């Protein structure tokens, strides 16, 4: 059986490193995981006034999460935090109050940056935001991917072998975590 994992890309830039990493993860994933790479550009802004009749894009995103066996966030860091589109998507999916679409879903988090810190602040912010609205969060190994600017060719394919090894190690741990949480 393959576990369906919603892989949330924290950037909406067409050539974002987060999207390239998510696509690489989907190709490297073991047979036990099916990574559904999910971008956020179609999710409208959260507004509590709309909760009585939620927009179709909210309902579709929530349903996708609810049908999954887990969630993997792949995010860049914007100004020492997560991108606004990612926070908006989390707000949309965590509502209505007490009915978060993330509840019970095991979570993995991968931060990335072309710079030296690898998105560590973004990951830490997700680790602060998600408890209470999600299931358990994989604590080890942590994944802060730095220097990703030269990791892909012009077709978006992962070419940096050292990064491929890190991603494989993370996927192995995440796969075991997902299997344990879905028993």
N, C-alpha and C positions, 0 to 999 in steps of 0.2 A: 504494500500500500504506500502511495506517495502522499505526504502531507502537503496541503495547499497553503502556501505562505504568501500573504500580501506583502510585497516588497515596495514600501513607500519611498519614493524619490523626493527628497526635500528641496529640490531646485526645479524651476520650470524652464530654465534656459535649455534650448534645443541641444546644444553640445555640452551640457553640464558634465562635470566629472562624476557627480553622483549618479546620473543616468548611465554613464559608461560603466561605472563600477557595478551598479545593479544588474545591467545586462551581462557583464562578465560573471557575476555571481550566479545568475540563472544558467549560464553555460557550464559552469564548474560544479553546480549543485549535484550531490549524490542522488541516486535514483529514489531515495526516500523523501526527497523534497521537490516540490514543484513551485518555483518562485514565479509569482505573477507580478511582473514589474508594473507598478502603478504610479502614474504621474498625476499632478494635482492641478494642472491649469484649468480644468473644467469645474472646479468646486467653487461655488459662489461664496461670498462673505457670510460668515455667521452673523445672524441677527436674531435675537431671542423673540422678536415680534413675529418671526416666520415659523416658529415651532408648531403652532396649531395646524398649519398646512405647509409642511417642509417642501422646499424645492426638490424636483426630481433628481438633481445631481447629488444632493445630500442623501436622499434615500438610496440611491444606487451605491454610493460609497459606503454607507452604513451596512447595507446588505452584503456587499463584497467582504467586508471585515467580519461580519457575523457568520458567514459561511466558511471562513478560513479556519485553519488549525493553528495559526500564529501570524505574527507581524514582524517584519524586519525593516527598520528604518535605515536609510542610507542618506546622510545629510551633510551638506557643507556647513560652514560656520559663517554667519553674517554678523558683524559687529559684536563678537563675543557671545553670540546666542544662535538660536535656530532661525531660519528664514521665516518671514511672516506667513507665507503660503502654507508652510508646514504647521505652524501654530494654529492657523485658521482651520486646516483640515482636522487637526486633533480636536479643536473646539466643536466642529460640526459632528464628528464621530462620537464624542463623549456625551452628547445630549440625546434625548432629554435627560434631565437630572435623574441619576440612579439607573439609567438604562444605557450606559456606555457600550458602544459596539466593540470596545477593546476588552471589556470585562472577561476575565478568564483566559484571554489569549496570551500565550507566552510571547515575549518580546525580545528581539535582538536589536542592537544599535551599532551602526558603523559610522564614524565621523571621518571626514576627509578634507584635505586642503592641498593646494599646490605649494603652500608654505610649510614651515617646519613643525607646526604644532598639531596638524592632523585633525582639526576640528574638535579638540578636547573640550572647549567650553560649550559647544553645541551639544555634545554627548552628555555632559554634566547637567545641562538644562533639561534635556529630555528625561534624564534620570530623576530630576526633581518634579517634572510635570506629570509623568505617567503613573506613579504609585497612587492608588485610589481610584483610577479609571481604567487600569489595565490588569493583566495577569502578571505572573512573575517575569522579571527581567534577567536575562543572562548576564551574570556578573563577570565571568571569566571565560575565555580571554576577552579583554577589552580591545577594541579596534579603533585606533586613531591613525588613519592612513595619511602620511605626509608625503610631500614631493610627488603628487600624482600627476603633475603637469606634463611629464614626459613618459607616462605609462601606457599611452595608447597611440596607435597609428592613425593615419588620416581617415580610416574607415570606422574608427571607434573601437577597434579590437585591442584587447589587452596584450601588450608586448613585453612588459617589464616582469621578468621571471620572479624577482624577489617579491613583488606585489602579488603575483599569482600564488606563490607559496603561502603568504599571509592570509589571503582570501580562502584558500583551501583549508588551512588550519582552522580558521574561524567557522567555515561551513561544517566541518567535521564536528566541532564542539556544539554548534547550533543545532545540527541534526540530532545529536544525542539528547540535547536539552528538549527539543520539540517532542521527540519520541517519549521521553520520560514524562513530560507534562500532559501528553495526550493519551496516557494509559487509562 
